[in-house]
């Protein structure tokens, strides 16, 4: 299963090659580290959400605010209807 579609992959490879030739190694290193940190932070957010939802009783609504690695998430545990939480705009 390919996660990245072909046209996007080709564009990504072209820009990566251009970046490696045009940017200094220090800038490429900073970009790489930033990307890895974002991926790891999103992984941590999702693992936390999974841990909370597996230990919550049915009917619980679990919400996570937007993080550096991803959007806001809201999950209802179980099949019982829960009251609608307040929405903050």
SVG drawing of the C-alpha trace seen along z (x, -y; Angstrom):
<svg xmlns="http://www.w3.org/2000/svg" viewBox="-28 -31 54 33">
<polyline fill="none" stroke="black" stroke-width="0.4" points="0.0,0.0 1.4,-3.4 0.8,-6.1 2.1,-8.9 0.5,-9.2 2.8,-9.0 2.5,-12.6 3.1,-13.9 6.0,-11.5 7.7,-12.7 7.2,-16.4 8.5,-15.6 11.6,-13.9 12.3,-16.8 12.1,-19.4 14.2,-17.3 16.9,-17.0 16.7,-20.7 16.8,-21.4 19.8,-19.3 21.7,-21.2 20.5,-24.7 20.3,-24.8 23.2,-24.4 23.4,-21.1 22.6,-22.9 19.2,-24.1 18.4,-20.6 19.3,-19.2 16.9,-21.6 14.1,-20.8 14.7,-17.1 14.7,-17.3 11.6,-19.5 9.8,-16.9 10.8,-14.1 9.7,-16.0 6.3,-16.7 5.8,-13.1 6.8,-11.8 4.5,-14.4 1.5,-13.3 2.3,-9.7 2.4,-10.5 -0.9,-12.4 -2.6,-9.5 -1.2,-6.9 -2.4,-9.1 -5.9,-9.3 -6.0,-5.5 -4.9,-4.9 -7.5,-7.2 -10.3,-5.8 -9.5,-2.2 -9.6,-2.9 -12.8,-5.2 -16.3,-3.9 -18.9,-3.7 -20.5,-7.0 -17.4,-9.1 -16.5,-11.8 -12.7,-12.4 -11.5,-15.6 -8.0,-16.7 -7.2,-20.2 -5.2,-20.9 -1.5,-20.0 1.7,-20.7 1.3,-17.4 -2.4,-17.4 -5.9,-18.7 -8.4,-18.6 -9.8,-15.2 -13.1,-14.2 -14.0,-10.5 -17.1,-9.0 -16.4,-5.8 -18.9,-3.0 -22.4,-3.0 -24.3,-4.9 -25.4,-8.4 -23.6,-11.1 -24.6,-14.6 -23.2,-17.1 -20.2,-18.9 -19.9,-22.7 -18.5,-24.0 -15.9,-26.7 -15.3,-28.8"/>
</svg>
